[in-house]
Amino acid sequence: MMREDHDPFSTPVSHPMTPYSDGPSTPPFQTPALYGPPLSQQQQQYPPLQPPFVSLAPSYGSSRDSQDDPARHHASPSPLASGMVGLLPAGAPAMGGGGYGGKPGTYHPGVRSRAAARKKHRLIGAGAVAVLAVIVLVVVIPVYFAVIKKHQDAKHSGGSGSGGGGDSGGSSGSSPGKGNVAVTVTGGDGSTVVMDDGSTFVYSNSFGGVWMADPTGANPFLSGAKPNAWTPAINETWTWGKDKIYGVNLGGWFILEPFITPALFQAYPAASDEWTLSALWRAAVGDQAFSAAMEDHYANFITEADFAQIAGAGLNWVRIPIPFWAIGVWSDIGTDGTHQVAEPFLETVCWKYIVRALGWARKYGIRVNLDLHTAPGSQNGYNHSGKGGQVNFLNGPMGVANAERMLDYIRIIVEFISQPEWADLIPMFGIVNEALLSTIGKSQITSFYLQAHNMIRGITGIGEGHGPYISIHDGFIGVSNWGGFLPGSDRIIMDTHPYFAFDQQPNDSPIATSDQVGVLAGGIWPKQACSAWGPGINTSHVEFGVTVAGEFSNGYNDCGLFLTGVNNTAHYGGDCALWEDSQNWNASVKAGLHEYALASMDAMQNWFFWTWKIGNATDGVVRAPLWSYQLGLEGGWMPTDPRTSIGTCASLNVVGPVFNGTYSAWQTGGLGAGTIDPTAIASFGQWPPATISHVAAPVTLLPTYTATATVRSLTFVTPTPTSTATGTGAVTRVAPTVSIGSGWFNSAGSSAAVTAVAGCVYYDAWSALNSPAPTAVCTGA
C-alpha cells in the first residue's frame, strides 16, 4: 500500500477505549486562531450573514467504497494515520423515520437542537391540512413572474466571453418571459404545498425560504423560489467566493449502493454492486418485475417532501449522482472469452425521475450539482461506479475505448443542462466521480479533462453564463497537487471528498467527551477536522480556484452495515454495534457528533454531506446512522442551522491560511478564461494520451470505437402523476405551454456517437485487465 514517510497531520495515536469518556481526551488547545469568533445569538437569526471565508483543508479521504484489495488503492491521510494508506470499500445503510421501505411521501420532521430550537418541521396528511388550505397563496402573475424574476439580465447576456452557438429551441408553446400569464402557487413557512399526486403538506421553513411552482404543469420552469433569506433565488446571480454552498448528496437514489439501500442487497446476499444485484434480480424475477421494482425505488426512496425538508434545514444545494445508464447501456461490450457480455443495468428508466428531481429542486430554490457518478469500465473499481473490481476507464487494454464512450455521455448531458430552461438551476456538473489516479495516472486523467473541457466549451461557449462549471475530483492525491491546473481554462471546480473513515485505522479515540455542545464535546475529532481539512481547502481556493467538498460525513470511524463493502470488515478499534444503531446513543455521543459536524462544515466552507437519507436494513433499523443527515436532524446530532458552524475552527484555536473570497478573473469565467497556457496544452493536449497504464502495448494499438452511431438525446420527461386516495389538492395537469427545449443546446454537438467497429472483436470492457496486449490495429471487415 502507498504510505507517506511521516504523519502529515501529527495527530494522536488511537487508544483502544470506549467512545465514552468523562472529559476531553486532549488538553485545551492554546494555538492562536485566524478564523474569527463564532456567531453570536443575534447573528444566528436568518438575515443574511457575511461569512469571513477563513476556515481551514481537507485530508484526502478515500472513497466510500474502496473495496477489494486495499493494497492497490491510494489511501487518504487521517488524523490517526501515519501516512497514505490503502482505500477500503464503503457503504452504509440507514434511514431515520421515513426510511427506505417506509410509507411513500411520509414526512419525518427534523428535531431542532437545544442551542437553536426552532419551529419543528410539519408535513401533515391531506386530511389533516384541509382546513389550512386558505394559507395557500395563489397569484396570477403576468410576464413570467416579472417582479421576482429580476435577473434574466447579465446571466444570459453572457458577461465576458464568447457565445457557444446555443440554439436550444422550444418544442411547445412560447418561451418564459414572452408575456404568458401563469397561475402560480407560492408560499413560505406555514403554507400548504400541493404535490403532483394531489396530496398536501404544510411547509416548514423558519429561514425565510419561498417555494414556487405552477401546479398545472403549464410552466415547469418558474425560477423565483429560494430556500432561505441568505441564498439568491434560482433566477438571481450566485457569486462564487461570497455565497456559500450548504448541501447534501442524494446518494443511493439513481445508483444503488449497499450501505445506503441495504435491504435491496440483503435480499440477494451474493450481490455487491448494482451490476451483480441487477443480474441476480433479473434472473430471480424476470426483466419486467425487475424493472418495476427498480422504478418503485426511483419513485419512493426520495420524494418531494425530502426536498422541502432539505430547504427547511437551511441547506441550499443538492448533489445528485446519476449513472450513464440514464442515457443508455450497451448490449455488447465485448467478449469474456466464451460469450458476448451485456451491461445488466436498467437503462433510461431513471431519467424521468432525475428530471422530476430537478423540478423539485427548482420548486424549493435548491441549486443542483449534477454528478456523473459512473463511467464505462469503472473509473475506480468501487461498487458505486456500477461494478466493483477492475478499473478499465482510461486504464488497461480497453481504457481508451471506454474513455471515448464516456465523452459521449458527458456531451449529451452538457447539451441538456446548458439549455436556458436548466442553466440557472444546474450551475455545476461533475464529469467523472472519484477517478482513481493511483491506477489511472494524473497525466492521463489531465489529458482527458482537457479534452472534455474543450468539448464542453465548444458546446456552451466561453465565460460566465455559458454553461455549467466543470467539476473534477482530486483523485485521492489531495487538493495540494492540483494548484496551477490548466491555467486559463474556463470555470473548473476542484472537488475533494475528505473522510477519516477510510484510513484503515482504529479511529477509536472517544468522541463522547461531554454532553454539552461546545469546545469540550467531540474529543480530538473537531479540531482534527479543522486542522486536517481547512488549510488545504483555503490554499486550493487561491492556487486552483473554486474548491468544494463534494462529500463528507459524520463517519469518523468505518462502522456501518456494508460501509466497507458487502461482507467486508471494519477497522474500528472498538465495538461497531454502538455505531450501527443510533437509538442507543446518549447525549454525549450526540453532542460530540454535533460538534464534529460543525467543525467539518467550517473547515470545508462549501460542502455536500454524504448523504441525505439512508435506507433501513431488513430489521427496520438504520445501520449506518453516521451517514444520514436526515436522521441526524431527527436525532439532534446535526445542526439545524448550518451557519452556526461559522467560527467553530476559531473556537478551537486552529490556525491556517486565509482565503479572502476573491478569485482570479479567469477562474470564474472572466478575463482570460478559455485561453489555456500553451505549456499546459503542449503537455496534455494529445488525445488519446501518449501512454495508458497497465497494458504492454502502445496507445496506437489499443482498441477504439468509431463515431458512426446515432446519438441519443435527453428530453424533458417526467413520471405520470398518480392521484392518491387521500389527495385533496389534485389539479388538472396540462402539457407545458412554454419551451421545454430539444435536449440540444447547440445542434452542432449532436454529431454521431461512438460504437464498435464492425468486424472487430473487443475484450470485455469491464474486465479487460488480464487480457493479452493487442499486437495489431483492428480495422474491421
KANOR-V810928 format. One record per helix or strand of 2 or more residues. SS is the DSSP state (h for helix, s for strand). FROM is the first residue (numbers start at 0). LEN is the number of residues. Records with the same first field share a line. If there is no record, write none. Layout:
SS = FROM-LEN ; FROM-LEN
This chain:
h = 69-3 ; 125-10 ; 153-4 ; 261-5 ; 273-12 ; 286-14 ; 303-9 ; 323-3 ; 350-13 ; 382-3 ; 398-19 ; 436-4 ; 441-19 ; 478-4 ; 524-19 ; 577-3 ; 581-3 ; 586-18 ; 624-3 ; 628-7 ; 641-4 ; 647-4 ; 664-4 ; 677-7 ; 698-3 ; 746-3
s = 136-6 ; 180-7 ; 191-3 ; 199-3 ; 209-4 ; 245-4 ; 316-6 ; 366-6 ; 427-5 ; 468-5 ; 491-6 ; 546-5 ; 606-3 ; 705-4 ; 752-3
